């Protein structure tokens, strides 16, 4: 967890800088296609055969910080990284919750420092909180009924859906 978080913390500022300077359409294509490629690899059944090395773990954390800074969504690189492992779904889920909490704090601080977190954006965030929170609560309640296979299928499906709905060619709902 800590190497991933350290990697994320190191690259959030770069992601925020890219958010400001790179064309948003190009950014959406890059991120969407990268996530779809990772989902394709993992749905093929590929898994880590042994513990990932520290440089690999640092790189995944860095990718998460980069995408988190650019989009506010640092989860897909780390979620897919953990899904490629051998851990139980409950362990993966707990790691994801802690990691996303930490990186959410990193991103928020970076957006404040960068002047990107305005009153209007905070108001929008508060307005959509129920649309985010209600499915989250439903997932908490239903998680105990999910088999490891169902958990992986849903996690991959959500990552793919996020990538597809964010693509400019499909209207960019994300």
N, C-alpha and C positions, 0 to 999 in steps of 0.2 A: 504494500500500500504506500509506504513512504517514498520509495524510489519513483513510483508513478506520480505521486503528488508533487515531488520535487521537480520532476521533468515538466509537469504541467505548469508549475509556478514559474519556471525559467522561460517558458515560451508564450505565456499569456500576453506579455507586452508586445511581442512580435505579431501575434494574431490581431491584437487591437490596432496596431499600426497598419497591418494589411487591410483590415476592415475599412480604414479611412482612405487608403490610397488605391486599392485595386478595384477595378470595375466590378460592381455587384453581380452582374450576370455571369461573368467569367468565374467569379468566386463560387457561385451556386453550382455551376457545371462541374468545377473541380471537386468540390466536396461531395456532391451527389454521386458522381461516377466513382470516386474513391470508396465511398461507403458501399455502393453496389458491388464493386469488385471484392471487397472484404467479405461481404455476405455470401457472394458466390463461392469463394474459397471455403468458407466455413460450412456452408450447406452441402458441400461436396463430401463432408465427413472428415476433413483434415483437422487434426488436433495436435497439440504439443505432445511429443512423446516423452519429453523430459522437461524439467524446469527451465523456463526461458532464462537466458543469461542476463546479467545486470545491464549491459548495453542495450539489449532488446527491450527490457523493461523501461529503461530511461527513455528510449526512443518512442515507445508507445505513450508514455506520460507526456513527452514533448509534443507528440502529434495531438494528443487530447488538449493540451494547453493552447496549441496553435489554433485548432478548430474551435475551441471554446472562446478564445479571444476574438476570432473572426466572426463567429456566428452565435455565441452563447450556448452552443451545443458541443460540449467537450465529451459527451458520453459515448458516442459510437466507437471511437478507436479503442477505448478501454473496455467497453462492454463486449465487443467482438474479441478482444484479447483474452478476457476472462472466459468467454464462451468457448474458446479454443482449448481451454485447459481441462483438467480432470476433476475440478472441484464440484462438490454437490451444489445443486441449485440454491439452497438456502445460504451457502457461503458466498456464492457469486452475487446473489441479491444483496446480501449485507455489505459486501465490498463495494458494490455499485452505489448504494445509498450513501455510505461514508465518503466515497470518492467524489460523488457529484455534489455533496454538501461542501466539501473543501474547495473544489474547483469553482463552485458557484460563488463562494466568498472571494476567491482570487479574481474572478471575472468582474464581480460587482465593484471591488476596490479599483481595479484597472479602468473600468468604465467611468467611475467617479473622477479618478485622477485625470483621465483623458477628456473629461467634459462631455461624455456621451450619454450619461444618465441624467436626463432632463425631467422636469415635472410632468411633461406630456407623456413621456415614455413610462414613467412610474405609474401614471394614471391608467394607461393602456394595460400595463402589467397587472394592476389590481383588478381591472375590468375583466380580464380573461382568466383570472385565478380560479373561479368556479369551473370553467371548462377544462382546466388542467387538473384541479384538485379532486373533482368527483370521480373521474376514471382512476386516478391514483388511489383513492380510498377503496374503490371497487377492487382494484388489483391487490391491495393489501388483504382484503377479505377473502379473495379467491385463491391467493397464492398457495395456501395450505392444501388445496385440492389438485394442484398441478403436478403431473408426473415430470420427471426430468426431461423426457422427450417433448412433452407439451410446452414446458418452460422454454426450451431451446427454440422450438418452432415459433412461439409467440415473440420471443426476443428478436430472432432473425427477421420475422415478419414486420415487426415495428420498425426496426432499423431500415429495412428495404422500403417500407411505406413512407418513412420520413425522407429518404433519399429521393424517391420518385415524386412525391408531392412538392418537393423543393426545386425540381428541375424546371428551368425556364420554358422548355418545350411543352410541359404539361400544365402551364399556367402558374406554376410557382406558388402553390398554396402555403408553403412553409415560410 
